[in-house]
Amino acid sequence: MQPPPRKVKESQQVKLLFSEQLSKLQMKQHQDTELLEEIRYENNNILILIIHK
């Protein structure tokens, strides 16, 4: 009757791995979103400069 505890341990490892991957993806999405916002801001500034010339 030893295998069931191992399955539980494996399940916990899978959950931990999933959680870590999800966290990394969320961090990447946040960074990408910030980068896009910066690009939009810069593009708006460039357009304003072009329009005012």
C-alpha positions in Angstrom: 0.0 0.0 0.0 2.9 2.4 -0.5 2.1 3.6 -4.0 -0.8 5.9 -3.2 1.2 8.3 -1.1 3.7 8.6 -4.0 0.8 9.4 -6.3 -0.2 12.2 -4.0 3.3 13.5 -3.9 3.5 13.4 -7.7 0.2 15.2 -7.9 1.5 17.9 -5.6 4.7 18.2 -7.7 2.5 18.7 -10.8 0.4 21.3 -9.1 3.6 23.1 -8.0 5.0 23.0 -11.5 1.8 24.3 -12.9 1.6 27.1 -10.4 5.2 28.1 -11.1 4.6 28.1 -14.9 1.4 30.1 -14.4 3.2 32.7 -12.3 5.9 33.0 -15.0 3.4 33.5 -17.7 1.5 36.1 -15.7 4.7 38.0 -15.0 5.6 37.9 -18.8 2.1 39.1 -19.7 2.5 42.0 -17.2 5.9 42.9 -18.7 4.5 42.7 -22.2 1.5 44.9 -21.3 3.8 47.5 -19.8 6.0 47.5 -22.9 3.0 47.9 -25.1 1.8 50.9 -23.0 5.2 52.5 -23.3 5.2 52.0 -27.0 1.8 53.6 -27.3 2.8 56.5 -25.2 5.9 57.1 -27.3 3.9 56.8 -30.5 1.5 59.4 -29.2 4.3 61.7 -28.3 5.8 61.3 -31.8 2.4 62.0 -33.4 1.9 65.1 -31.3 5.4 66.4 -32.3 4.7 65.7 -36.0 1.3 67.4 -35.8 2.7 70.5 -34.1 5.6 71.1 -36.6 
